[in-house]
């Protein structure tokens, strides 16, 4: 009961932070998705849009409403993870520590607040693992149907959920105790159910030239010929930081022990290893030739945390308590820095400033510039910047986004002959894609995005006009 109250307290804290901290550009972009629901998008499948739509229907189109479902669903996933661990290893009862280690990672403690496709993916991946644990504990083939539904929802969240299916197939092939399931029709019915859930994404891609499959499929490989350590160290260092050092080390040891027990015929340990090792191998291979984003391996941690809670030697099990404490202290430090910025760190040292800081203030400066030049709308080429402006500008100001991705949205296009203001980050070293854009000389210098006086980014301003020969554009929804 104490653990449940602690989970509720942590969830309440995360909800408080969710409502207090400004949205990151990607979160604002996914909010745009929620206002134009469809079977797929260029970047990912659509589940994150449904999460956001549910939250905004309950709490409005604010940072709190947009993020509302995230911390709540992570709390549910934590309970399921604890039940999973206890069902797989009833003699050890490692569920409490598995859930604690899971929540101690920054991938969950911080990533569970930010609403991105990784959030529903992690939730449904964990729920699918729970269904597999019930299957193993009860030997009731009906759990394949539940697994198929939950795996389909994970795939409806992000394409990397295919690693879930790959891990289960590996387990079914390599574990003698699991061979019996190949003769059970419910295994195949579960697979068909997963495909049915994912079908809207396939249909959307078919109608749009397989755009999303092509974009994400292009990431599954290496960018550089030959072997390089350039990104491998970045991947390992990122995981040590995002999982927190102690949790990462405990997970590595736990998975290694699970793999050894799998070799000796332990089916439950084999399932955990099969849900970690193929994905870990894929990400390590990809890091030998291209960058692997730090959030991608998050799906490996539910099974890894169970392994760490169940299989650690006694001398390492003593580190579970300090590992959890360190993780929560680090997450709290991130919360405080993101909300109040007590440390005057620059953009390079403070990711919370780079991604979260100063967006409302930038919108105020952009609105003042729009009024000064008499523009009828505001435009941006970067999808995240355009989405942030759509969220923060005063009501009634049209925001136009310019990018080929907007051709895949069912959003209105601007009419020709209207003067507007284009905002472009100085990080972009190219001329605007908007035809005929004219630089605006500002006596006050560039537009600034800053938090507590510390600069996060500078922006150029251009006078533009809508015209018939524009590249793909869209008028974004407003709250």
C-alpha positions, 0 to 999 in steps of 0.5 A: 500500500505504501508503494501505491501511495508513493506512485500516486505522489510521483504521478501528482508531481509529474502532472504538476510539472506537466502543467507548469513547464512550456511545451517542446516544439515536437510536443506542439507539433503533435498537438497539431496532429491531435487537431487533424486526426488521420490514419498516419503522419509522415513521422510516425503512426498516430497514437500520440495524437489520440493521447493528446486529443483525450487530454485536451478534451478533458483539460483544455488545450494547455500544456497540462491538457496536452500532457495529461494522459502521459503521467497517468498512463505511465502510472498504469504501466508501472502497476502492470510492470510490477504485476508482470514481474510477480507473475513471471517469478512468483517465488521471488516477487520482484515486482516492486523493485522492477517498477521502482527501477523503471520509474527511476530512469530519466526516460520515464521520470522525464520522458513520461511527462513529455508527450511524444510517440515514445510515450504510448509506445512504452505504455503499450509495450509494457502492457503487452509484456504483462499479457505475455507474463499472464500467458506464461503463468497461466498457460492459457492461450487466450492471452495471445489475443490480448497480446496481439491487441496490445502489440498492435496498439504499440505498433500504432504508436511507433514503428519500432514496436516491430522489435516486440514481435521480433523478440517474441518470435525469437523466444518461440523459436529458441525456447523449448517450453514455448514450442507448443504455442506454434500449434495453437491457433490463438497465436496466429489470431493474436498476430492477425489482431495486431495487424488489424489494429495497425491496418489504418496506418497501412491504408494511410501510407497506401494513399500517400505514396508510402511516405511514412514507411519510406521516411522511417525505413530509411533510418534503419541502417547506417549513414557511413560506410565502414565501422566507426566509433563516432556514434557508439560512444554517444549511444552508450553514454546517452543510455548511461545518462538517461537510464541513470548510471546505477540503473543502467549497470543493474539492468545490464547485469540483470539481462546478462544473468537472464540470458545465461538462465535462458541458455539453461532452459528458463523460459521466463528468463528467456522471454526477458532476454528475447525482448532486450537483446535483439533490440540492443544488438540492432541499436548497437549495430546502427550506432557503428554507422549512424546516430541512434537517438537516446530515446529509441532504446527506451522500449528495452527497459521494462524487461531489463528492469524486471531482470535487474529486480529478479536476478541480481546477485546479493552484493549488487541487489543492495544497490537497488535502493541507492539507484532508485534514490539517485534516479528520483533526485536527478529527475527532481533536479531536471523538474526544478531546472525546467520550471525555475532555472535556478542554475544560469546555464547556457543552451549547450549545457541546459537541454531544458533551455534549448527545448522548453525555455522562452516560447511564450516570450518569443510569441509576444515578441513575434506578435509585437513585430507583426503589429509593427509591420502590419502583417496579417499572419505569421509564418514559419518553415520549421514545423516545431516553431510554427506549431509553438507559434500556433499555440502561443500567439494571441487568438485570431492570428493565422499561423502558416506553416511552410514545409512539404510535410504539410501536403499530407495534412487535411488543413486549409491553405492560405489565399494569395495576396496577403502580407505576412511575417516569416520567422526563421531561426538563425541556426538555419544558414539558408535563405527562406524557402518562401519565394520573395521573402524580404529581410526586415531591418530591426533596430532592436536586433533579432527576435530572441527566445530567452528564459530568465535573461539567458538566450536560447535562440535567435530568429530573423524576420522577413516580410512575405506575401502569399502567392499561388506558386508557394511550396506546400503550406497549411494554416495551422489550428489555433487553441 
